[in-house]
Amino acid sequence: MMSNTNLQASNVFRTEEVRKLIGNLDTQIGSPGGEMDPMERSRLGDRFRVHISKLVDLLGKPNVSDFFPVLARFDLQGIAKEMRGVVVEVERIFDCFIDAKVKSMAAGGGMEGEERSKDFMGILLELKDKQLGEGSTFGLTQIKAILMDIVAGGSNTTATMVEWVMTELLHNPSIMQKVQQEVTNVVGANNVVEESHVSKLHYLEAVVKETFRLHPPLPLLVPRYPSESCTIGEHTIPKGSRVFLNMWSIHMDPHVWENPLIFRPERFLNDNSEKFDFIGNNVEYLPFGSGRRVCPGIPLAEKMVMYLLATLVHTYEWGLPEGQKIDLSEKFGIVMRKETPLIAVPYHK
Ligand code: HEM
């Protein structure tokens, strides 16, 4: 699903969404936005965002049952009950999306036929229909489970990272200017950013990498359970124990990073650009994890974050609402979000 060919084929959806966002922002020039039209709010996508955000919050909530499994059946904090409620809502929304996709595929896939059916949902429905051999149990339940993984793993993280990068850019106006200059040089002052420009935006890439270092989106990655007992340094890790890797702390290690608390994208330029990639080759920098559980969504996440940011900084000047200051505090959770959401004001250039 994340192959170059498939991502290329789904480019049209990303472009459509980014253009829609710009259309929306054009109506909010000079205002902090945030207030959504009630009709908009009731749309499926908005409901979906609320539920996914709640689901991610619940996943990261400290649960006494994790420490005393014998208490799990009592669900003392009501987390399991609340989670079941959210999952039912999300499943209902998936059902609507699946129905709509089945109808559109039956009708020939819409405007560009083949091309338009090449989104994730289209690929999964095709797999279901292909009957993956004797005894295959790949049905709607499995499709919904995969969608849950992909959407929960992909949407909140991507949105959170765009918000963190914009926060750092507003906090560092000279870096914002350099990014804008780079995008203008590559794209042209009067042209619109296309996804194909993204690979040429090296300074923006360094800004994104530095933001991932300072604000790793999954600060503890996903937990590991060693299948055999092992010894690391002086520590024995018993088989089956739950191991968390604290990437937040590794990304701040002064033995690895000079002045680790300073936002300095230059540390990711030139030779360091390849040394610190996203695919988990360097244990000092793992914003997407590493090994068998490395994030499978890296190619899509990289495209989306870069494309969206390049478009936002190229289309508008940005400021804060009157009298407000940037708040860089983090809110701990499975995804590390901002303590207070960023409210930024777009201005015409
Ligand atoms: C900026 C965006 C994203 C960030 C920072 C991010 C980060 C991560 C990290 C750190 C992990 C855990 C890796 C590990 O523990 O080794 C992970 C897992 C995962 N990510 Fe992402 N991710 C992003 C976007 C996406 C997207 C767009 C998708 C799907 C389209 C996705 C799907 C997943 C899935 C399914 C897993 C679980 C993999 C497994 O447990 O085997 N992610 N992600």
Residues whose N, C-alpha, C, O or C-beta is under 5 A from the ligand:
A	BS01	HEM	D149 I150 G153 G154 T157 T158 M161 P217 L218 L221 V222 P287 F288 G289 S290 R292 R293 V294 C295 P296 G297 L300 A301
